[in-house]
Amino acid sequence: MGNPPASPLKLSDPAQALQLYDHWWVLFTQPHKEEVVRGLLASMGLETFLPMIRPAHIRADRRPWKPLFPRYLFVRAVLLQVPRSRLEWLPGVTALVSFGGEPARVPDSVIEYLRERVALLNQHGYGYIAPGERVRITSGPLKDLEAIFERPISDAGRVRILVHILGRLSTCEVDIAMLEPAGAVKR
């Protein structure tokens, strides 16, 4: 008639038990409070990860860096040692992201992937395409044409490309998702 309910995990070593609960969690912050919350968590001795990117279009009156996920901050904590309420009641925190009443755990592999991608993004720009690189348009009315990537023009993923039409280079603005490196295999 089915399996009996699983018994709670019993570990003789308290350090091993705590290690099972040592995870990355996600905090949802008040607008523009990610840095404040990160500082408070650091003062509590907790590791944090706030993926920051250099916006494609920087104006002099804007911050040169911004969060990749505005209002979200990752924190590594053992919720048996740092109560959930202590995280949720920090100044600047709106909530600990949860699903079905359970805090959302983020695997270490996801954090590592995000760290690598943010580094690539900051090194090479949106879509990892460098200015001057040849690209192929993969959708829309210019599908299968090759162009030259000029530069990102917005934080929303819009970019400027140069397309050879009617014997001259013309500028076009497209979504970065419509491009692939020209050397890539056609889809």
C-alpha positions as CSV (number, residue, x, y, z in Angstrom):
1,M,0.0,0.0,0.0
2,G,2.9,2.4,-0.7
3,N,6.0,3.2,1.2
4,P,5.9,4.4,4.8
5,P,6.7,8.1,5.3
6,A,10.4,8.8,5.1
7,S,11.9,9.2,8.5
8,P,13.9,12.4,9.3
9,L,17.5,12.2,8.4
10,K,19.6,11.3,11.5
11,L,23.2,12.3,11.4
12,S,25.5,11.8,14.3
13,D,27.9,14.6,13.3
14,P,26.3,18.0,13.9
15,A,28.7,19.6,11.4
16,Q,27.6,17.2,8.8
17,A,24.0,17.9,9.6
18,L,24.6,21.7,9.2
19,Q,26.3,21.2,5.9
20,L,23.1,19.7,4.5
21,Y,21.4,23.0,5.2
22,D,24.2,25.2,3.9
23,H,22.6,26.6,0.7
24,W,22.3,29.7,-1.4
25,W,18.9,31.5,-1.0
26,V,17.4,34.4,-2.8
27,L,16.3,37.7,-1.1
28,F,13.9,40.1,-2.7
29,T,14.9,43.6,-1.7
30,Q,13.3,47.0,-1.7
31,P,14.1,49.0,-4.9
32,H,17.8,50.1,-5.1
33,K,18.6,48.5,-1.7
34,E,20.7,45.5,-2.9
35,E,24.0,47.1,-1.8
36,V,22.6,48.1,1.6
37,V,21.4,44.5,2.2
38,R,24.6,43.0,0.9
39,G,26.5,45.2,3.5
40,L,24.3,44.1,6.3
41,L,24.6,40.4,5.4
42,A,28.4,40.8,5.1
43,S,28.5,42.3,8.6
44,M,26.7,39.2,9.8
45,G,29.5,37.1,8.3
46,L,27.4,35.7,5.4
47,E,28.5,35.2,1.9
48,T,26.5,37.1,-0.8
49,F,26.4,37.3,-4.5
50,L,25.0,40.3,-6.3
51,P,25.6,39.9,-10.1
52,M,26.5,43.3,-11.4
53,I,26.8,44.3,-15.0
54,R,28.0,47.4,-16.9
55,P,25.0,48.7,-18.8
56,A,25.3,48.9,-22.5
57,H,24.2,52.5,-22.6
58,I,25.8,54.5,-19.8
59,R,24.8,58.1,-19.2
60,A,27.0,60.4,-17.1
61,D,24.2,60.8,-14.5
62,R,23.7,57.1,-14.1
63,R,25.6,54.5,-12.0
64,P,28.2,52.7,-14.1
65,W,27.2,49.3,-12.7
66,K,23.8,47.9,-12.0
67,P,22.3,44.6,-10.7
68,L,21.7,41.9,-13.4
69,F,18.5,41.0,-11.4
70,P,17.2,44.2,-9.9
71,R,15.9,43.8,-6.3
72,Y,17.3,40.2,-6.0
73,L,20.3,39.2,-4.0
74,F,21.8,35.7,-3.3
75,V,22.9,34.8,0.2
76,R,24.6,31.6,1.4
77,A,23.4,30.7,4.8
78,V,22.5,27.8,7.1
79,L,18.9,28.5,8.0
80,L,19.2,26.4,11.1
81,Q,21.8,29.0,12.4
82,V,20.4,32.2,10.8
83,P,16.7,32.1,11.3
84,R,14.6,32.9,8.3
85,S,12.9,35.8,10.2
86,R,16.3,37.4,10.7
87,L,16.9,37.5,7.0
88,E,13.4,38.7,6.2
89,W,13.4,41.5,8.8
90,L,16.7,43.0,7.7
91,P,16.3,46.7,6.7
92,G,15.9,46.8,2.9
93,V,14.6,43.2,2.5
94,T,11.1,42.6,1.3
95,A,11.1,38.8,1.5
96,L,13.0,35.6,1.3
97,V,11.9,34.2,-2.1
98,S,9.7,31.1,-1.4
99,F,7.5,28.7,-3.3
100,G,4.7,27.0,-1.5
101,G,5.9,28.4,1.8
102,E,9.4,26.9,1.4
103,P,12.5,29.1,0.8
104,A,13.8,28.8,-2.8
105,R,17.2,27.0,-2.7
106,V,19.7,27.8,-5.5
107,P,22.1,25.1,-6.3
108,D,25.9,25.9,-6.2
109,S,26.1,25.1,-9.9
110,V,23.6,27.8,-10.8
111,I,25.6,30.4,-8.8
112,E,28.8,29.3,-10.5
113,Y,27.2,29.5,-13.9
114,L,25.9,33.0,-13.1
115,R,29.4,34.1,-12.0
116,E,30.9,32.8,-15.2
117,R,28.3,34.4,-17.4
118,V,28.4,37.8,-15.7
119,A,32.2,37.8,-16.1
120,L,31.8,37.0,-19.9
121,L,29.1,39.6,-20.2
122,N,31.2,42.3,-18.6
123,Q,34.2,41.3,-20.6
124,H,32.6,41.0,-24.0
125,G,29.3,42.9,-23.8
126,Y,25.8,41.7,-24.5
127,G,25.6,38.4,-26.3
128,Y,29.3,37.9,-26.1
129,I,29.7,39.6,-29.4
130,A,32.5,42.2,-29.7
131,P,32.2,45.4,-31.7
132,G,33.5,44.8,-35.3
133,E,32.6,41.1,-35.2
134,R,30.7,39.6,-38.2
135,V,27.3,38.3,-37.3
136,R,24.4,36.5,-39.0
137,I,20.8,37.7,-38.6
138,T,18.7,34.6,-37.6
139,S,15.1,35.9,-37.9
140,G,13.0,38.7,-39.2
141,P,13.0,40.4,-42.7
142,L,16.8,40.4,-42.8
143,K,17.2,36.7,-42.0
144,D,20.4,35.0,-43.2
145,L,22.1,38.3,-44.0
146,E,25.5,38.9,-42.6
147,A,26.3,42.2,-40.8
148,I,28.9,43.8,-38.6
149,F,28.2,44.2,-34.9
150,E,28.6,47.9,-34.0
151,R,27.5,48.3,-30.3
152,P,24.8,47.7,-27.7
153,I,22.3,50.6,-27.6
154,S,20.1,49.7,-24.6
155,D,20.0,47.6,-21.5
156,A,17.0,45.8,-23.0
157,G,19.2,43.9,-25.5
158,R,18.9,46.2,-28.5
159,V,22.0,46.5,-30.6
160,R,23.2,48.4,-33.6
161,I,24.5,46.5,-36.6
162,L,25.9,47.5,-40.0
163,V,24.3,45.7,-42.9
164,H,25.6,45.9,-46.5
165,I,22.6,46.9,-48.6
166,L,22.6,48.5,-52.0
167,G,26.3,48.9,-52.1
168,R,26.7,50.7,-48.8
169,L,26.7,49.9,-45.1
170,S,23.4,50.9,-43.4
171,T,22.8,50.9,-39.7
172,C,20.0,48.8,-38.3
173,E,18.8,48.3,-34.7
174,V,17.8,44.8,-33.8
175,D,17.4,42.6,-30.7
176,I,20.6,40.7,-29.7
177,A,18.6,37.5,-29.7
178,M,18.3,37.8,-33.5
179,L,22.1,37.5,-34.0
180,E,24.7,34.8,-33.9
181,P,28.4,34.9,-34.8
182,A,28.8,34.6,-38.5
183,G,31.0,31.5,-38.1
184,A,28.3,29.6,-36.2
185,V,26.4,26.8,-37.9
186,K,23.1,27.9,-39.4
187,R,20.0,26.9,-37.4
